[in-house]
Amino acid sequence: MTATQDTPSPFNPRDIDALIEVSRHYGADAEFCLAGGGNTSLKAGDRLLVKASGFSLATVTLDGFVEMDRRALSALLASQLPTESNAREEAFKQAVMAARLFPEKGQRPSVECVLHSLLPRPLVVHTHSTYVNMITCTNDGDILAKKLFGHDVLWIPYVDPGYILARTLDELLRQYEKATGRDCPTAVFMQNHGLIICGNTAEEIHKQTAQIIGTIRGHLASAPAAAPFGPLSRLGAPEARALVMQIGPALRATLASSDNLKVVTFRDNDEVMNLACGEGGQAIVSAGPITPDQIVYCTSFPLWFEPAQGESLGQLVDRLKAAVTEHQARRRSVPGIVFVKGLGMFSAGNDFAVADVAGRVYLDAIKVMAGAQRLAGVHPLAAEQYRFIENWEVESYRKKVSTASSAAGRAVGKIAFVTGAAQGFGFEISQDLAAQGAHVILTDMNIDGVKKAADEISSRVGAGRATGLPVNVTEGASVEEAVYRAVRAFGGFDLLVSNAGVLRAGSVKTQPEREFDMVTAVNYKGYFVCVKVASLILAIQHMARRDYWSDIIQINSKSGLVGSNRNGAYAGSKFGGIGLTQSFALELVEDGIKVNSICPGNFFDGPLWSDPNNGLFVQYLRSGKVPGAKTIADVKRSYESKVPMNRGCTTADVMKAIYYLMDQKYETGQAVPVTGGQVMLS
């Protein structure tokens, strides 16, 4: 059956408001829904509004629901589909799609729409509640549910979701009504799956949910509270920090199956450490997955890896590579989650959003397993059950839609670490890299400014794509801390843009020594310190994957190519920077690192030049560097006239050079002028 857009809707606007309210309420609560999990619906007569696949409950609007013909869904339930699982699920999917009233919208309804249609109350909320799943994922969970809730809860033993689950619920609801005289339980518990609550109003949904969760919490309060996965053995802080800095970059390369490396995030919060450090942790993660969400977003089995005492970096990387290869051969997939005994949990994805979702979903699984372990032990899915989910097109589609990335451009898949990024060139470079698909780590001494800059970029390109970190490039400890935090968030990076710089103009006859020292420390020493720390991360990535090359790009200056009158401190530091670039390039080529400098002309519109209080135009006017200049405008015109192209350098000019150097596989140790012809190499 189909309908037209002009067909009057049978749904009361107040009921639709209630549907949106409960959807967003539970969708925004990580204790109930993560990633694309969970769905809701509203019934009116022969119509069903059910959440479309790929929409987040937390932000769903009416456009995120599919209107269905309940008569067609009932007919489907009564039909006989093929017995072979793949053929059965394909036939089921096609029948569900045919039950849409407005197929021209191109929406795909939740695979559980038949289940929603079966339940007798108008509002239905299906979530993957953490607390409920502590019972559905424990041994003898059905017995415990009966003890706690009696006939208020209907227990569904685990069956394949989709057609089989709907038919099972239909039969069990009939049995329930016959046994109790009630047409509907307070809640439905689905083994290793989740919770269903149905009601007449949003208030009923909230009340029933609160009663269920409150009862479970009360029971858990009386359960043994010892470490759920056994006695803990945790690595010391210095060793743990060093391993994070080694394993994160190695995993980025080892887990990658394309030209781009993975994004790898690290967690070591208390819940994770209970499992990673627990005596029984390996046995738990090796027993098998406990929910479909875990399979879809994390793969069925994590990799468990144990560091060896006294091994070298090369030995560690080789063993990690071998462990991933063996895991892939045995489990038929690259792990999305890696536990390192005594250290914590790494989660991987093609971008931060995917890696973060995998980490959050497995963190929820840890909470569920911890609760289940305290009750009667963890009840994992059987092999035939998790393999069905692994091969089920419906779940593959859900993951594809919910984790799809909109990033596109010349820097897709790259992670960039940019210094001096709170404003000016650094911010605009970061902004352009992010717009071209990169994840960007912005660093600066201006803590508030760099965090604000990162937030601004993330608001445009997506949460998690940019982060702001404090750094003083002249201090090794500060740079090491920023790089460590970057590795925890992303696993490493592919591009270091050494942009942080200062300029203090003045005559060699009168410039204070402290100004010379400051310029030299930031522009020259700062470049050295950043490369020293960053190159270790880039080298590990190359060690784990020999065909991988990364980039270090110093934002130098035309003053690094020709002397600058009354600007010796700055020019000297930039000349020295090119010497460092050439030297670093010769040394780091063995680590798969290309090192180049870009020498921009004057960036007249940025704060370095145009700041009204301390910009170069003001400084040069004060120092008398431009003979006859009476105003800032006079100084600017003087400098523009020195450029054959009669304008200052722009970020767009510099970005073309950055992308050229990233793309060019046969260029290192170069100083690329971007000066509008003002400086020409010979």
C-alpha positions in Angstrom: 0.0 0.0 0.0 1.2 3.5 -0.7 -0.3 6.9 0.2 0.1 10.5 -1.0 1.6 13.3 0.9 -1.8 15.0 1.0 -3.4 12.0 2.9 -4.6 13.3 6.3 -2.4 12.1 9.2 -4.1 10.0 11.9 -1.5 11.0 14.4 -2.4 13.6 17.1 0.2 16.4 17.3 0.4 16.0 21.0 1.3 12.3 20.6 3.9 13.2 18.0 5.4 15.7 20.5 5.5 12.9 23.1 7.3 10.6 20.6 9.9 13.3 19.9 10.3 14.0 23.6 10.9 10.4 24.7 13.1 9.8 21.7 15.4 12.7 22.5 15.3 12.0 26.3 16.6 8.5 26.1 18.7 9.1 22.9 20.7 11.7 24.7 21.4 9.5 27.7 24.5 7.2 27.2 23.0 4.8 29.8 20.3 4.0 27.3 21.6 4.7 23.8 25.0 4.9 22.0 25.9 5.5 18.4 22.9 4.5 16.2 21.4 2.2 18.7 17.8 2.3 20.0 14.5 3.1 18.3 11.1 4.5 19.1 7.6 4.4 17.5 4.0 5.7 17.7 0.9 3.9 16.6 -2.5 5.2 15.5 -4.9 2.7 14.1 -3.4 1.0 11.1 -0.4 3.4 10.9 3.0 3.2 12.6 5.6 5.9 12.8 9.0 4.2 13.5 12.4 5.7 13.6 14.3 5.5 10.4 17.6 3.7 10.3 20.7 6.0 10.5 19.0 8.7 12.6 20.1 9.5 16.1 17.4 9.5 18.7 19.2 12.3 20.6 18.4 14.8 17.8 15.6 13.2 15.8 12.8 15.2 14.3 9.6 14.1 12.7 11.5 13.7 9.4 13.5 10.9 11.1 10.5 8.7 11.3 9.0 6.4 8.6 5.2 6.0 8.3 4.3 2.3 7.9 1.2 0.3 7.1 0.6 -2.0 10.1 -1.7 -4.3 8.0 1.2 -5.1 5.7 3.5 -5.7 8.7 0.9 -8.1 10.2 0.7 -9.9 6.9 4.5 -10.2 6.9 4.4 -11.7 10.4 2.0 -14.4 9.2 3.9 -15.2 6.1 6.5 -18.0 5.7 9.9 -16.8 4.6 12.8 -18.9 3.4 14.6 -20.9 6.1 18.1 -20.1 4.9 19.1 -17.0 7.0 20.5 -14.8 4.2 17.5 -15.4 1.9 15.1 -15.0 4.9 16.5 -11.7 5.9 16.6 -10.3 2.4 12.9 -11.3 1.9 12.1 -9.7 5.3 13.9 -6.5 4.4 12.1 -6.2 1.1 8.7 -6.8 2.7 9.4 -4.2 5.3 10.4 -1.7 2.7 7.2 -2.5 0.8 5.2 -1.6 3.9 6.3 2.1 3.8 3.5 4.5 3.0 5.7 7.0 1.4 8.6 5.1 -0.3 9.5 8.2 -2.3 11.1 9.7 0.8 13.8 7.1 0.5 13.8 6.3 4.2 14.7 2.9 5.6 12.7 1.9 8.7 14.1 0.3 11.7 14.4 -3.5 11.2 12.4 -3.9 14.4 9.3 -2.1 13.0 7.3 -5.3 13.1 8.2 -5.7 16.8 7.0 -2.1 17.4 3.7 -2.8 15.6 3.0 -5.8 17.8 3.1 -4.1 21.1 -0.4 -2.9 22.2 0.4 0.6 23.5 0.8 3.6 21.3 4.3 4.7 22.4 7.2 2.2 22.2 10.8 2.9 23.3 13.5 0.3 22.7 16.9 1.1 24.2 20.1 -0.8 25.1 20.0 0.2 28.7 23.2 -0.4 30.6 21.5 -1.5 33.8 19.0 -3.8 32.1 21.7 -5.4 30.0 23.5 -6.3 33.2 20.7 -8.7 33.7 20.1 -9.7 30.1 23.9 -10.5 29.7 24.3 -12.4 33.0 24.0 -16.2 33.4 20.4 -17.2 34.5 19.3 -13.7 33.7 15.7 -14.9 33.1 15.6 -16.4 36.6 16.8 -13.1 38.2 14.4 -11.1 36.1 11.5 -13.3 37.3 12.7 -12.9 40.9 12.9 -9.1 40.7 9.9 -8.3 38.6 7.6 -11.3 38.5 5.1 -10.9 35.7 5.9 -7.2 35.1 8.7 -8.3 32.8 8.5 -10.5 29.7 11.8 -12.3 29.0 12.8 -13.1 25.4 15.6 -15.6 25.1 18.2 -14.6 22.5 17.1 -15.1 18.9 18.3 -13.5 15.7 16.9 -10.0 15.4 14.6 -9.1 12.6 12.0 -11.6 11.4 12.8 -14.3 14.0 12.7 -11.8 16.9 9.3 -10.4 15.8 7.7 -13.8 15.5 9.2 -14.9 18.9 7.7 -11.8 20.6 4.4 -12.4 18.9 4.2 -15.9 20.3 5.4 -14.9 23.8 2.9 -12.1 24.0 0.1 -14.5 23.3 1.4 -16.9 26.0 1.9 -14.0 28.4 -1.7 -12.8 28.0 -3.0 -16.3 28.4 -1.0 -16.8 31.6 -1.6 -13.4 33.2 -4.7 -12.0 31.7 -2.7 -8.9 30.8 -2.2 -7.8 27.3 1.1 -6.1 27.9 4.0 -6.4 30.5 5.6 -3.3 32.1 8.8 -4.1 30.2 10.3 -6.6 27.8 13.9 -7.8 28.5 15.6 -9.2 25.4 18.5 -11.5 26.3 21.9 -10.0 25.3 20.0 -7.2 23.5 18.1 -4.6 25.6 14.9 -3.2 26.9 11.5 -2.4 25.5 9.0 -0.2 27.3 5.6 0.7 25.9 2.9 3.0 27.3 0.1 5.4 26.5 2.0 8.6 27.3 5.5 9.8 27.7 4.9 10.0 31.5 4.1 6.3 31.6 7.2 5.5 29.7 9.4 7.5 32.1 7.6 6.1 35.2 8.0 2.5 34.1 11.6 2.9 33.0 12.5 4.6 36.3 10.9 1.7 38.3 12.8 -0.9 36.3 16.2 0.8 36.6 15.6 1.7 40.3 14.9 -2.0 41.1 18.1 -3.2 39.3 20.2 -0.6 41.0 18.9 -1.6 44.4 19.6 -5.2 43.7 23.2 -4.4 42.5 23.8 -2.5 45.8 23.4 -5.7 47.6 25.7 -7.7 45.3 29.4 -8.3 46.0 31.4 -5.1 45.2 34.9 -6.6 44.8 36.9 -6.0 41.6 34.6 -7.6 39.0 37.4 -9.0 36.9 39.8 -10.1 39.6 42.8 -8.6 41.4 44.4 -5.6 39.6 47.9 -5.3 38.3 48.6 -1.9 36.9 51.8 -0.5 35.2 53.6 2.3 36.9 53.0 5.8 35.6 56.3 6.4 33.7 56.1 3.0 32.0 52.5 3.5 31.1 53.1 6.9 29.6 56.0 5.6 27.5 53.9 2.7 26.2 51.0 5.0 25.2 53.5 7.0 23.2 54.8 3.9 21.5 51.7 1.7 21.1 49.3 4.5 19.9 51.4 5.4 16.8 52.2 1.7 16.1 48.5 0.8 16.1 47.7 3.7 13.8 49.9 2.1 11.2 49.4 -1.6 12.0 45.6 -1.5 11.9 45.4 0.6 8.7 44.2 -1.1 5.5 44.4 1.9 3.2 47.0 4.7 2.5 45.7 6.7 5.5 46.5 5.5 9.0 43.8 5.0 11.6 42.7 7.4 14.3 43.4 5.6 17.6 42.0 6.9 20.9 43.2 5.8 24.4 41.2 5.3 27.6 42.4 4.4 31.0 39.5 5.4 33.2 38.5 3.2 36.2 36.1 1.0 34.4 38.6 0.3 31.6 41.4 -0.4 34.1 39.3 -2.9 36.0 39.2 -5.0 32.8 42.7 -4.2 31.4 44.4 -4.8 34.7 42.1 -7.5 36.1 43.5 -11.0 36.5 40.5 -12.4 34.6 40.3 -9.6 32.0 41.7 -11.6 29.1 39.3 -14.5 29.7 36.3 -12.1 29.7 37.2 -10.3 26.4 38.1 -13.6 24.8 34.8 -15.3 25.6 32.9 -13.4 23.0 30.8 -10.4 22.5 27.7 -9.7 24.6 25.5 -7.5 22.5 24.9 -6.7 18.8 26.1 -3.1 19.3 29.5 -4.4 20.5 29.8 -6.5 17.3 28.7 -3.7 15.0 30.9 -0.9 16.3 33.9 -2.7 17.9 34.1 -6.0 16.0 33.3 -9.2 17.9 36.6 -9.7 19.6 39.2 -7.2 21.0 42.9 -7.9 20.7 44.5 -8.6 24.0 48.2 -7.6 24.1 50.7 -7.9 26.9 54.0 -5.8 27.0 57.2 -7.7 27.7 59.6 -6.6 30.4 62.7 -5.0 29.0 61.9 -5.3 25.3 63.1 -2.7 22.8 60.9 -0.4 20.8 61.5 -2.5 17.7 60.7 -5.7 19.4 57.5 -4.2 20.8 56.4 -3.0 17.4 57.2 -6.3 15.7 55.2 -8.3 18.4 52.3 -5.9 18.0 52.2 -6.3 14.3 52.4 -10.1 14.6 49.6 -10.0 17.2 47.3 -8.0 14.8 48.1 -10.3 11.9 47.3 -13.4 14.0 44.1 -11.9 15.3 43.0 -11.0 11.8 43.6 -14.5 10.6 41.8 -16.1 13.5 38.9 -13.7 13.9 38.5 -12.7 10.3 38.6 -9.0 11.0 41.0 -6.3 12.1 40.3 -5.5 15.8 38.5 -2.2 16.5 39.5 -2.5 20.2 42.9 -3.3 21.6 43.5 -4.0 25.3 47.0 -3.7 26.6 47.4 -5.5 29.9 48.0 -3.2 32.8 47.8 -0.1 30.5 44.3 0.5 29.1 42.1 0.4 26.0 42.8 1.7 22.5 39.9 2.1 20.0 40.4 2.6 16.3 38.5 4.0 13.3 39.0 5.8 10.0 38.2 9.1 11.8 37.8 10.3 15.3 34.1 9.9 15.4 34.3 6.2 14.5 37.2 5.6 16.9 35.4 7.4 19.7 32.1 5.5 19.1 33.9 2.2 19.2 35.5 3.2 22.5 32.3 4.5 24.0 30.4 1.3 23.0 33.0 -1.0 24.4 33.2 1.1 27.6 29.4 0.5 28.0 30.0 -3.2 27.4 32.6 -3.2 30.2 30.0 -1.6 32.5 27.5 -4.3 31.5 30.1 -7.1 32.0 31.1 -5.7 35.4 27.5 -5.7 36.5 26.8 -9.1 35.0 30.0 -10.5 36.7 28.8 -9.3 40.1 25.4 -11.0 39.6 26.0 -14.5 38.2 28.8 -14.2 35.6 28.9 -12.9 32.0 26.8 -14.6 29.4 28.4 -14.0 26.0 26.7 -14.7 22.7 27.3 -18.1 21.0 29.3 -18.3 17.9 26.3 -18.8 15.6 24.7 -15.8 17.2 27.5 -13.3 16.8 28.4 -14.6 13.3 24.8 -13.8 12.2 25.2 -10.2 13.3 28.7 -10.0 11.7 27.2 -11.0 8.3 23.8 -9.2 8.6 23.3 -6.6 6.0 20.9 -4.6 8.2 23.6 -4.0 10.9 26.2 -3.2 8.2 23.9 -0.6 6.9 23.3 0.9 10.3 27.0 1.2 11.0 27.7 2.7 7.6 25.0 5.4 8.0 25.7 6.2 11.6 29.5 6.5 11.2 29.6 8.0 7.7 32.0 10.9 7.4 31.3 14.0 5.4 35.0 15.0 5.3 36.5 15.6 1.8 39.5 17.3 0.4 43.2 17.2 0.0 43.9 16.4 3.7 41.3 13.6 4.3 42.7 11.0 6.7 45.5 13.2 7.9 46.1 14.3 11.4 48.0 17.6 11.7 49.8 19.1 14.8 50.1 22.9 14.4 52.0 25.2 16.7 51.2 28.9 17.2 47.6 28.1 16.2 45.5 30.4 18.4 45.4 33.2 15.7 47.0 34.5 12.5 48.7 32.1 10.1 48.6 29.2 12.5 44.8 29.4 13.0 44.1 29.9 9.3 46.4 27.0 8.4 44.6 24.8 10.9 41.2 26.0 9.6 42.1 25.2 6.0 43.5 21.7 6.9 40.3 20.9 8.7 38.2 22.2 5.8 40.2 19.8 3.6 39.4 16.8 5.7 42.2 16.7 8.3 41.9 16.3 12.1 43.9 19.2 13.6 45.6 19.6 16.9 46.0 23.3 17.5 48.7 24.3 20.1 49.6 27.7 21.5 50.8 29.4 24.7 47.4 31.2 24.6 45.4 28.5 26.3 42.0 30.2 26.1 42.6 31.4 22.6 43.7 28.0 21.2 40.7 26.2 22.8 38.4 28.8 21.4 40.0 28.4 18.0 39.6 24.6 18.1 36.0 24.8 19.2 35.3 27.2 16.3 36.8 24.8 13.8 35.0 21.8 15.3 31.7 23.6 15.1 32.2 23.9 11.3 33.6 20.5 10.4 32.4 18.2 13.2 32.9 17.4 16.8 36.3 15.9 17.6 38.0 17.0 14.4 40.0 19.7 16.2 41.4 20.0 19.7 43.3 22.8 21.3 46.2 22.2 23.6 48.6 24.5 25.6 52.2 24.4 24.6 55.4 26.5 25.1 57.6 25.4 22.2 60.8 26.5 24.0 60.3 24.0 26.8 60.8 20.3 26.0 58.5 19.2 28.9 55.6 21.3 27.6 56.0 20.0 24.0 56.2 16.4 25.3 53.0 16.9 27.3 51.1 18.3 24.3 52.3 15.4 22.1 51.3 12.9 24.7 47.8 14.4 24.9 47.6 14.3 21.1 48.6 10.7 21.0 46.0 9.8 23.7 43.3 11.5 21.5 44.4 10.5 18.0 47.2 7.9 18.3 49.7 10.2 16.6 49.8 12.5 13.6 51.0 12.7 10.1 52.0 16.4 9.8 53.8 18.7 12.1 53.4 22.4 11.1 56.0 24.3 13.1 54.5 27.7 12.8 55.0 29.3 16.3 57.1 32.4 15.9 57.8 35.9 17.2 59.3 39.0 15.7 60.9 41.8 17.5 62.4 44.3 15.1 65.3 46.5 16.2 68.8 47.7 15.4 71.7 45.5 16.4 73.1 48.6 18.1 70.1 49.1 20.4 68.0 45.9 20.6 67.8 44.5 24.1 69.6 41.2 24.6 66.4 39.7 26.1 64.5 40.4 22.9 67.2 38.6 20.8 67.1 35.7 23.2 63.3 35.4 23.1 63.2 35.5 19.2 65.9 32.9 19.0 64.3 30.7 21.6 60.9 30.6 19.9 61.9 30.6 16.3 65.0 28.5 16.4 65.1 26.5 19.5 61.3 26.0 19.4 61.5 24.4 16.0 64.3 22.1 17.2 62.3 21.0 20.3 59.1 20.3 18.4 60.9 18.2 15.8 62.8 16.4 18.5 59.6 15.2 20.2 57.3 14.9 17.1 59.8 12.9 15.1 59.8 10.1 17.6 56.0 9.6 17.0 56.4 9.8 13.2 59.3 7.4 13.2 57.2 4.7 15.1 54.5 5.0 12.5 57.1 4.4 9.8 58.6 1.5 11.8 55.2 -0.2 11.8 54.6 0.4 8.2 57.6 1.0 6.0 55.7 2.4 3.0 54.3 5.3 5.1 55.8 8.8 4.9 55.0 11.8 7.1 55.8 15.5 6.9 57.4 18.2 9.0 56.8 21.6 7.5 58.4 24.7 9.1 56.7 28.0 8.4 59.8 30.1 7.9 59.9 33.5 6.2 61.4 35.3 3.2 63.7 36.7 5.9 65.2 33.2 6.1 66.4 33.6 2.5 67.6 37.2 2.5 68.8 39.5 5.3 66.4 42.0 6.9 67.5 45.5 7.9 67.1 46.2 11.6 65.5 42.8 11.9 68.6 40.7 12.6 67.2 38.6 15.4 64.3 37.4 13.3 66.2 36.9 10.1 69.0 35.1 12.0 66.6 32.7 13.6 64.9 32.0 10.2 68.2 31.5 8.5 69.1 29.0 11.2 65.7 27.3 10.8 66.5 26.5 7.2 69.8 25.0 8.4 67.8 22.9 10.8 65.4 21.9 8.0 68.2 20.6 5.8 69.9 18.8 8.6 66.7 17.2 9.9 65.8 16.1 6.4 69.1 14.3 6.0 68.7 12.5 9.3 65.0 11.8 9.4 64.7 10.4 5.8 65.5 7.0 7.3 62.4 7.3 9.4 60.1 8.1 6.5 59.9 11.8 7.4 60.1 14.5 4.8 61.2 17.9 6.3 60.7 21.1 4.4 60.3 24.8 5.0 57.9 27.3 3.5 59.2 30.9 3.2 56.1 33.2 2.9 56.3 36.8 2.0 54.8 39.3 4.4 51.3 38.4 5.8 50.1 42.0 6.0 46.6 41.2 7.1 47.5 39.1 10.1 48.1 40.2 13.7 51.9 39.9 13.3 51.8 42.9 11.0 48.5 44.6 11.6 48.1 44.4 15.4 47.4 48.1 16.3 49.5 47.9 19.5 52.5 45.8 18.7 52.3 44.8 15.0 55.2 45.1 12.7 53.8 48.1 11.0 53.7 49.9 14.4 57.2 48.5 15.3 58.7 49.6 12.0 57.1 53.0 12.3 58.5 53.5 15.8 62.0 52.2 14.9 62.3 54.4 11.8 62.9 51.4 9.6 61.0 53.0 6.7 62.6 56.4 5.9 60.0 59.2 5.6 57.1 57.1 6.9 54.7 59.2 9.0 51.8 56.7 9.4 51.1 53.0 9.5 49.6 53.3 6.0 52.9 54.7 4.8 54.8 51.7 6.1 52.3 49.3 4.6 52.5 51.0 1.1 56.2 50.9 1.3 56.3 47.1 1.9 53.6 46.4 -0.7 55.7 48.3 -3.3 58.6 45.9 -2.8 56.5 42.9 -4.0 56.4 42.5 -7.8 52.8 41.2 -7.4 51.9 44.3 -5.3 50.3 42.5 -2.5 51.1 40.7 0.7 51.1 36.9 1.1 47.8 35.2 2.0 47.0 31.9 3.8 45.7 30.5 0.5 49.2 31.1 -1.0 50.8 29.2 1.9 48.3 26.4 1.8 49.1 25.6 -1.8 52.7 25.2 -0.8 51.7 23.0 2.2 49.6 20.7 0.1 52.3 20.5 -2.6 54.9 19.4 -0.1 52.5 16.8 1.4 51.7 15.4 -2.0 55.2 15.5 -3.3 56.9 12.1 -2.5 60.3 13.1 -3.8 61.1 16.4 -2.0 62.8 16.9 1.3 65.2 19.5 2.8 63.8 22.4 0.7 62.9 26.0 1.4 60.0 26.9 -0.8 59.6 30.7 -1.4 56.0 32.0 -1.5 56.8 35.7 -1.9 55.1 37.1 -4.9 58.4 37.4 -6.6 60.0 39.5 -3.9 62.7 36.8 -3.3 63.9 34.7 -6.2 66.2 31.7 -5.8 69.3 31.4 -7.9 
